[in-house]
Amino acid sequence: QVQLVESGGGLVQAGGSLRLSCVASGNIFSFNRMGWYRQAPGKQRELVAYISSMGTTNYAGSVKGRFTISRDTAKNTVYLQMNSLQLEDTAVYYCNALRSNGIAMYDYWGQGTQVTVSS
């Protein structure tokens, strides 16, 4: 059973920074990719950023240049450094891991961590 545990959310003023962490219960190289999604009230969950097992990264246009996804393979941890936070970044942030066995894809989710940006 894969477990993803997020931490690092909180309340921050606009323009500030936060770093989210996601610790996986297994070797993160076993996942095709790991990433962060977010869901604001009344909105659909959206992809924020992901990092593939090869180290390729991808970002949503709204966070490009402000957020950075990285990983520490020794700690089985993926990070999301969020700088220049805006009110629109307020959401619950979820860690996601995607794994393929060659036949099917499996999605794993963390419990979410709240990020609130105030003016």
Secondary structure as GFF3:
##gff-version 3
##sequence-region A 1 119
A	DSSP	beta_strand	4	7	.	.	.	ID=ss1
A	DSSP	beta_strand	10	13	.	.	.	ID=ss2
A	DSSP	beta_strand	18	24	.	.	.	ID=ss3
A	DSSP	three_ten_helix	28	30	.	.	.	ID=ss4
A	DSSP	beta_strand	33	39	.	.	.	ID=ss5
A	DSSP	beta_strand	46	52	.	.	.	ID=ss6
A	DSSP	beta_strand	57	59	.	.	.	ID=ss7
A	DSSP	beta_strand	67	72	.	.	.	ID=ss8
A	DSSP	three_ten_helix	73	75	.	.	.	ID=ss9
A	DSSP	beta_strand	77	82	.	.	.	ID=ss10
A	DSSP	three_ten_helix	87	89	.	.	.	ID=ss11
A	DSSP	beta_strand	91	100	.	.	.	ID=ss12
A	DSSP	beta_strand	105	109	.	.	.	ID=ss13
A	DSSP	beta_strand	113	118	.	.	.	ID=ss14
###
